[in-house]
Amino acid sequence: MSSINLPPLFISVFIISLFSSLHFSAALAIGVNWGTAASHPLPPAQVVQLLKANNVNKVKLFDTDPVVLQALSGSSIYVTVGISNSMLRSLNSSLKAAVSWVHDNLTRFVSDGSGGVRIEFIAVGDDSFLQSYGEQFYPFVVGAAANIQTALTKFNLADRVKVVIPCSFDAFQSESGLPSKGKFRPDVNKTMSEVLTFLSKHGSPLFVTISPFMSYHQNKNVSLDFALLQETARPRNDSYRSYRNSFDLSYDTLVTALSTAGFPHMDIVIGQIGWPTDGAANATPSIAQAFLKGLMDHLDKISGTPLRPRDPPLETYIFSLLDEDQRSTAAGNFERHWGIFTFDGQAKYQIDFVHGSGKLVNAQNVQYLSSRWCVVNNNKDLSNISAQVVEACSAGDCSTLLPGGSCSNLSWPGNISYAFNSYYQQHDQRADSCAFGGLGLITTVDPSVENCRFVIGLRDSLSSSLCRSSLLHWIISPVVTILFCLLRVTW
């Protein structure tokens, strides 16, 4: 067989092109965040089937729930596990605690090539740099990460699992609103320098949250089209660079902050990005669909950003897979409605959020509680119903009743019925959970109205956790929810 002699220049160009195509293929990796702060979560095995059915091969968790990890075992899905903020102090102060954590949470699950869970990253902390947290967590994050890294080495896992430290969307900023002035917040600047030094030393990327929704929600100068990556958006100019959407603007603000800190080539993973579908103005399924379509189209072009042309993020994780009715609403009622799917795994809209997946596939064979709802008994004296509403909203989920929510148009006493039913379903339809001093009534007639869905809980729920979560929910739920419920009584 005769050999083919190719010019060296041709070979060089071919190799470079091949390398580039491989790099950009990896850069288009899309995953999802899977949170479990729900009163009636889908069983983990069912969620894994939902991921597979929608061709999702990367998932980011916020903890190391053994039931969730067991469900992911053997699935070939790449996994990022999380360490909660509450654990940072102890992991920072004790190497022994870090060794115990790795032993208890990783060694029995991590894949050895013949099964197990394909754990890629350990995310130390959950948005621990959020400005609203103050100095509660971030002083401990680097020490905790270093001890986890040492523990991984002890168990010969350091070459397979990387330690990362998530960066919240408000940890970097620009006073002018333009990327060229990007920098890390003064109060976290020193710690971020330590974070980046740690990541660079171990070859780990920076996981970061980018939130066009929050930028739009908090800044009146940001147009909706600009936040949704629409072609019709009016561009913003930064010297000779033009920005046509909020994503590129935020991304390059971070790039500038990294350069200023001395890490201009740090790899970036978008750990969280999404758009909620309820609980606030412009938080609707149709707008969320427009945002994700705009984002996916933008990433597919592999055009990068003005400061990093043809160099998009290594990976992007959509926030989030499912709604979570137990998430804190301190930042807003929309916090419980980030899901692409409802809490029971039903698609809210259609989007090709994993390239080539086609239509979204719903969760199959979902086991619901009986078709029963709790509503207010209109034949009773409702003049003193306020206390019952407070009880219902304290442990139930009233986030959709507030202005901008899908149930905000319910008139009295329909809004009271919604609150009653939420409490009733979260307590697994126990008869006594629809008592409300004799003002509740169990019905088999669905009281849902238009876009306002009166949910039914799932049969396979973790109801045993409800007693623990109810008190926490009462503490963290904003007072406005309760006050709103009370005020609406008289409307």
Rosetta blueprint (number, residue, H / E / L):
1 M L
2 S L
3 S L
4 I L
5 N L
6 L L
7 P L
8 P H
9 L H
10 F H
11 I H
12 S H
13 V H
14 F H
15 I H
16 I H
17 S H
18 L H
19 F H
20 S H
21 S H
22 L H
23 H H
24 F H
25 S H
26 A H
27 A H
28 L L
29 A E
30 I E
31 G E
32 V E
33 N E
34 W E
35 G L
36 T L
37 A L
38 A L
39 S L
40 H L
41 P L
42 L L
43 P L
44 P H
45 A H
46 Q H
47 V H
48 V H
49 Q H
50 L H
51 L H
52 K H
53 A H
54 N L
55 N L
56 V L
57 N L
58 K E
59 V E
60 K E
61 L E
62 F L
63 D L
64 T L
65 D L
66 P H
67 V H
68 V H
69 L H
70 Q H
71 A H
72 L H
73 S L
74 G L
75 S L
76 S L
77 I L
78 Y E
79 V E
80 T E
81 V E
82 G E
83 I E
84 S L
85 N H
86 S H
87 M H
88 L H
89 R H
90 S H
91 L H
92 N H
93 S H
94 S L
95 L H
96 K H
97 A H
98 A H
99 V H
100 S H
101 W H
102 V H
103 H H
104 D H
105 N H
106 L L
107 T L
108 R L
109 F L
110 V E
111 S L
112 D L
113 G L
114 S L
115 G L
116 G L
117 V E
118 R E
119 I E
120 E E
121 F E
122 I E
123 A E
124 V E
125 G L
126 D L
127 D L
128 S L
129 F L
130 L L
131 Q H
132 S H
133 Y H
134 G L
135 E L
136 Q L
137 F L
138 Y H
139 P H
140 F H
141 V H
142 V H
143 G H
144 A H
145 A H
146 A H
147 N H
148 I H
149 Q H
150 T H
151 A H
152 L H
153 T H
154 K H
155 F L
156 N L
157 L L
158 A L
159 D L
160 R L
161 V L
162 K E
163 V E
164 V E
165 I L
166 P L
167 C E
168 S L
169 F L
170 D L
171 A L
172 F E
173 Q E
174 S L
175 E L
176 S L
177 G L
178 L L
179 P H
180 S H
181 K H
182 G L
183 K E
184 F E
185 R L
186 P L
187 D L
188 V L
189 N H
190 K H
191 T H
192 M H
193 S H
194 E H
195 V H
196 L H
197 T H
198 F H
199 L H
200 S H
201 K H
202 H L
203 G L
204 S L
205 P L
206 L E
207 F E
208 V E
209 T E
210 I L
211 S L
212 P H
213 F H
214 M H
215 S H
216 Y H
217 H H
218 Q H
219 N L
220 K L
221 N L
222 V L
223 S L
224 L H
225 D H
226 F H
227 A H
228 L L
229 L L
230 Q L
231 E L
232 T L
233 A L
234 R L
235 P L
236 R E
237 N E
238 D E
239 S L
240 Y L
241 R E
242 S E
243 Y E
244 R L
245 N L
246 S H
247 F H
248 D H
249 L H
250 S H
251 Y H
252 D H
253 T H
254 L H
255 V H
256 T H
257 A H
258 L H
259 S H
260 T H
261 A L
262 G L
263 F L
264 P L
265 H L
266 M L
267 D L
268 I E
269 V E
270 I E
271 G E
272 Q E
273 I E
274 G L
275 W L
276 P L
277 T L
278 D L
279 G L
280 A L
281 A L
282 N L
283 A L
284 T L
285 P H
286 S H
287 I H
288 A H
289 Q H
290 A H
291 F H
292 L H
293 K H
294 G H
295 L H
296 M H
297 D H
298 H H
299 L H
300 D H
301 K L
302 I L
303 S L
304 G E
305 T L
306 P L
307 L L
308 R L
309 P E
310 R L
311 D L
312 P L
313 P L
314 L L
315 E E
316 T E
317 Y E
318 I E
319 F L
320 S L
321 L L
322 L E
323 D L
324 E L
325 D L
326 Q L
327 R L
328 S L
329 T L
330 A L
331 A L
332 G L
333 N H
334 F H
335 E H
336 R H
337 H L
338 W L
339 G L
340 I L
341 F E
342 T L
343 F L
344 D L
345 G L
346 Q L
347 A E
348 K L
349 Y L
350 Q L
351 I L
352 D L
353 F L
354 V L
355 H L
356 G L
357 S L
358 G L
359 K L
360 L L
361 V L
362 N L
363 A L
364 Q L
365 N L
366 V L
367 Q L
368 Y E
369 L L
370 S L
371 S L
372 R L
373 W E
374 C E
375 V E
376 V E
377 N L
378 N L
379 N L
380 K L
381 D L
382 L L
383 S L
384 N L
385 I L
386 S H
387 A H
388 Q H
389 V H
390 V H
391 E H
392 A H
393 C H
394 S H
395 A H
396 G L
397 D L
398 C L
399 S H
400 T H
401 L H
402 L L
403 P L
404 G L
405 G L
406 S L
407 C L
408 S L
409 N L
410 L L
411 S L
412 W L
413 P L
414 G H
415 N H
416 I H
417 S H
418 Y H
419 A H
420 F H
421 N H
422 S H
423 Y H
424 Y H
425 Q H
426 Q H
427 H L
428 D L
429 Q L
430 R L
431 A H
432 D H
433 S H
434 C H
435 A L
436 F H
437 G H
438 G H
439 L L
440 G E
441 L E
442 I E
443 T E
444 T L
445 V L
446 D L
447 P L
448 S L
449 V E
450 E L
451 N L
452 C E
453 R L
454 F L
455 V L
456 I L
457 G L
458 L E
459 R L
460 D L
461 S L
462 L L
463 S H
464 S H
465 S H
466 L H
467 C H
468 R H
469 S H
470 S H
471 L H
472 L H
473 H H
474 W H
475 I H
476 I H
477 S L
478 P L
479 V H
480 V H
481 T H
482 I H
483 L H
484 F H
485 C H
486 L H
487 L H
488 R H
489 V L
490 T L
491 W L
